[in-house]
Amino acid sequence: MKNYLKIFCLSLVFISACGDNRDSTEWLVPQEEIFDGGPGKDGIPSIDTPNFSSVQDINFLEDTDLVIGYFNEGQIRAYPHDILDWHEIVNDDIANKSVALTYCPLTGTAIGWDRNVGNNKTTFGVSGKLYNSNLIPYDRNTDSYWSQIGLNCINGELFSTEIKTVPLIETTWETWKTAYPNSMVLNTDTGFSRTYGVYPYGDYITNHSRLAFPVEPLDDRIPAKERVLGLLSDAGNKSYRLSSFGNGKLVVDSIGDETYLIIGSQTLNFIVAYAIESDAEDWSYDPTNLPVIAKDGSGNALTIHGDIVDGPLSETSLSPTVSFMAYWFSLGAFYPGIDIYE
Amino acid sequence: MLLTNVQLAFSQTCCSAGAPVNSSFEIADTDYPLLTIQTDYNYKSINRLVADQTILLNHPRTRNGHNALVSIHYGSASPFSFGLVLPYIIQQRTSFSEEQSSFGFGDILLLTQYHIPTHWGDWSLGVSSAIKLPTGETDNRDDRSVVLSPDMQSGTGTIDIIGRFSISKKHFVRPNLNVQWSSLYRKNTTNQNFGALKGSTGRAFKFGDEFESALQVSFEMLAKSWFVSPDYSLIFRMTKPNEEQGILASNSGGQWLSHALGLFVKGNNDIGLRAYIELPIMQQLDGLQITTNLEFGLQINYQINLTKNNKNEKLPKNILP
């Protein structure tokens, strides 16, 4: 009995020693590159109870406005930049998935995060801090701080934990309406009073010289605000310039031993990336019937969101990747020396 | 005769790091060596959310600022007078998930005033200049050791220059209505290394230059042995946008019109007391900003006559009961 008691007491000591004793001032990234953006924690309020309207009922978007799209279990939703610019995070539940749609206006990055972190569902908020000019969300369960582009916890109880992403696409409202007329769209009934539709940062998007916070390193191989797709893999990272896709192009590319299908169009304003088995697959770009963007010789038709909707492989999907659109400078800073597809 | 009905006003509507701009700028005109020690307390509620001209519901954050000043002014028969202002700044920022505050000594202000000699009876002209020194704290941090934003710092880390002109007429409407008009311009410089840590370069930040013009009307009267002077002011302010990394920052800068009611009292001693409240009338801001919706302040000044015979005039002349 005494031995069991000793073991029990030692266990308590061990458990308490393994608890959260991490110093709150310890950062996974250089602390001198963390800046306070000004509004404070939740000064930019996340949307935690989003409301949606059908495409036909949306009247505040212009055709050239950008939206972010997410697909799960047949449910399709769009989140307009016009709203994301003012809130940066939307905590949503779509079918069986709890997702945080995170968007940083300063780096132009929309990245979907799985809200199940460490087997606990959480919501994310805007911490008000920035790393390399990029959004730092915090999770409300543990108050840990995360790097949006770094995809990991950089401060707090979940230190160095990696976030699981969900695939998103980014395109214009015009392309979205054509491709997904029956989708639901985040509306301006957010519970907050903001001037949606008015871009809050002046000429920031087009001014390549304008960075609000220091960025290190600053890679000038491409103009700072040019939009590119960043593709991250265990074998390496690569970027694809939207401008190189013109009226539409399909590329089969490799990073290490991995093969990827990259499809994009500057005209329709999207780039997507999917993992494929080999470069033997004969897909060709064909946007004549959106959301289908590619077909192969067997009659399979691939949609923007990766589902195959016709042909022998119908009702299957290509494997998603960890990829997102970004302003070039942010990829150059977070992934120094990242390859550029030529 | 000496009256020190000093107007207390802060030019930067939001988050004025460092010393307040128009505070304690007026050094009284005097015929004998006079030392004035003045303490000021100012509170700002910065909780009006405005997009251009439209007032929005401000949720979920709040901002408040507290400033305490100690000023020492010296004047004499010479047209030149001098002053020193030492501020202490408390900033508070809250949301539903965070209460953040910072506090510390702000930037010291050294000022010089020249009373322009006139032969216009009750008219008085003055020009002032001040230099604000970067003595205040710029390294206030949160509980994760992240340097707080510039507007949450007590100091600015910069040397700024301020120039002011004032013209006043006592007994503008006889016998006891006075009027004063003053204008001020503040030229700010850039802190090139804001937030620099461990040899890093930090961030370049500059508060936008400011212009302020105020018209004040005051009424003097005697109530038993008390000198009482209520005043009303109309205040116009304009600031240029802040600069971040050398580029004009969005959502900063604008124009404001506000008004203030004040009351100055002085008994049969050397201590004067003033209280005021300032409320906004309208604003035209660049982008979306939080701005001041209420301001009030208290001021106590104590005058020391430094002449050898130490004759003090306890009550002002030419004030009809």
Interface residues (C-beta under 8 A of the other chain):
Chain A: S24 T25 W27 P30 Q31 E32 E33 I34 F35 D36 G37 G38 P39 G40 K41 D42 G43 P45 G125 G128 K129 R140 Y145 N155 F192 S193 R194 T195 V198 P200 Y201 G202 Y204 N207 S209 R210 L211 A212 F213 P214
Chain B: L49 A51 T54 L56 L57 N58 H59 P60 R61 R93 T94 S95 F96 S97 E98 Q100 D142 D143 R144 S145 V146 V147 L148 S149 D151 M152 G195 A196 L197 K198 S200 T201 G202 R203 E244 Q245 I247 L248 A249 S250 N251 G287 L288
